[in-house]
Amino acid sequence: MKEKTHLVRNRCLFSIFIIFIYFLCHRVPLNGIDMSAYDNLGLDLGAILTLAVNGSNKRCYVMSLGISPYITSSLVVSIVQAMRSKESKARTSPKAMNYWITAISFVIALVQSIFYALELKYVDSNLMSMVLVIFELMAGASIAQYLLLKNKKYGVGGFAPIIVVNMTESLVAIMLGSKFVDLRIPLMISLIMVIIMIFMEMHEKRIPLQRVSVHNVHAEKNYLAIKYNPVGFMAIMFGSSIFMIPQLIFGLLHYFYKDNESITWLYINLNMSKPFGMCVYIGLMFIFSILLALLFINPKELSEDLLQSGDSIVNVPAGKATRRYIRKWVLLLSFISTTIMCACLAVCLYLQYKGIVPSTVAMLPTTFMMLSGLLCTLYLEIKAYRDFDSYKPFI
């Protein structure tokens, strides 16, 4: 019998090493930036994505872009790939997908670097300082992407460990800098949302399958699993980026049509500090979450795969009936999980809008909910590696 390979231990140690390197690089300041101008920045509504992927809403460090360009490009490529036919997907190699992800992440990093460089406060503002900052930000994004790819290959959790460390660091800083009176309501809501998120992440709907090749005592263990939270926290994490699209559109329209009252009203109210902007933001989150669920858990492809293999859902006819049955459960589960997450987001927005809690702590429930989802993802992957390591001696 072969000895255990200690796969879990080795991968966890490698991830810890990657996190250590990332943490050291994350503290390197940009050249020629007035660091005092970036003190006391809190966790506001527009900083959720920045906090999640970069660890800080400050823009004065070399790795301020963090892994944001790579994650955004990965999401874009995944959505495009999910929309393609099965034949087109089969013709696309993993190498080609990695090429497109890298190319798109380079473009995103370049655009973000230019915008960051234009908004930064310099000690001596000149063109050379801005160009140098752009190169430094691009280099930081490349280092972050390299560390992430190495962790995906040799560590655990892909980008999850880096985001967990980033969020934990920022949450600790915000909580230590806030009064307990201001934290009571957000922490109570956070506790409820964490319990709900853990329940949804750790449970799944098991649709029983009848497999033609299995006719024994294990037949009842065959099922099609759909998580209670099909898309996880992805929609919330990228919500700020999605919300920027209508903001950019109406910003450009306002620039060219400043005398148009309707466009001016939309331009002013389409932000997360106004009730109209809050409603649009939550609505976009709701639609985006359900669309992602239908893209990544494609009922048509699942029903076709079952039909080709000769398998079927118990008491459900093959073909269109199976497709409708799977779609029903995907829509139901995504609707419930998305409603819960949007309700949490709405409560956070309401608390800040009414001034019940400071803006620096208003988004704590949403952030804790995302953090708990990431930790569940890490736990499940480590558990899978542990189970594989346990059976490895028998292979």
JOQUI-V292414 format. One record per backbone hydrogen bond with DSSP energy under -0.5 kcal/mol. NH is the residue of the N-H (numbers start at 0). CO is the residue of the C=O. If there is no record, write none. Layout:
nh,co
NH,CO
NH,CO
//
This chain:
nh,co
1,392
9,5
10,6
11,7
12,8
13,9
14,10
15,11
16,12
17,13
18,14
19,15
20,16
21,17
22,18
23,19
24,20
25,21
26,23
27,24
28,26
29,59
32,29
33,120
34,32
36,33
37,34
38,35
41,39
42,359
43,41
46,43
47,44
50,46
51,47
52,48
53,49
54,49
54,50
55,49
61,27
63,60
66,52
67,64
70,66
71,67
72,68
73,69
74,70
75,71
76,72
77,73
78,74
79,75
80,76
81,77
82,78
83,79
83,80
88,84
89,85
90,86
91,87
91,88
92,90
96,92
97,93
98,94
99,95
100,96
101,97
102,98
103,99
104,100
105,101
106,102
107,103
108,104
109,105
110,106
111,107
112,108
113,109
114,110
115,111
116,112
117,113
118,114
119,115
121,119
122,31
123,31
125,123
129,125
130,126
131,127
132,128
133,129
134,130
135,131
136,132
137,133
138,134
139,135
140,136
141,137
142,138
143,139
144,140
145,141
146,142
147,143
148,144
149,145
150,146
151,147
152,148
153,149
154,150
159,156
162,158
163,159
164,160
165,161
166,162
167,163
168,164
169,165
170,166
171,167
172,168
173,169
174,170
175,171
176,172
177,174
182,178
183,179
185,181
186,182
187,183
188,184
189,185
190,186
191,187
192,188
193,189
194,190
195,191
196,192
197,193
198,194
199,195
200,196
201,197
202,198
204,225
205,203
206,204
206,223
207,205
208,221
209,311
210,208
213,210
214,212
218,215
220,217
221,218
222,220
223,206
224,222
225,204
227,199
227,202
228,199
229,227
231,228
233,230
236,232
237,233
238,235
241,237
242,238
243,239
244,240
244,241
245,241
246,242
247,243
248,244
249,245
250,246
251,247
252,248
253,249
254,250
255,251
256,252
259,256
260,258
263,259
264,260
265,261
266,262
267,263
268,264
269,265
270,268
273,270
276,268
277,273
278,274
279,275
280,276
281,277
282,278
283,279
284,280
285,281
286,282
287,283
288,284
289,285
290,286
291,287
292,288
293,289
294,290
295,291
296,292
297,295
298,296
301,297
302,298
303,299
304,300
305,301
306,302
307,303
308,304
309,305
310,305
311,209
313,207
315,312
320,317
322,318
323,319
324,320
325,321
326,322
327,323
328,324
329,325
330,326
331,327
332,328
333,329
334,330
335,331
336,332
337,333
338,334
339,335
340,336
341,337
342,338
343,339
344,340
345,341
346,342
347,343
348,344
349,345
350,346
351,347
352,348
353,349
354,351
355,350
356,350
360,357
361,357
362,42
363,360
366,362
367,363
368,364
369,365
370,366
371,367
372,368
373,369
374,370
375,371
376,372
377,373
378,374
379,375
380,376
381,377
382,378
383,379
384,380
385,381
386,382
387,383
388,384
389,385
390,386
391,387
392,388
393,390
394,390
394,391
//
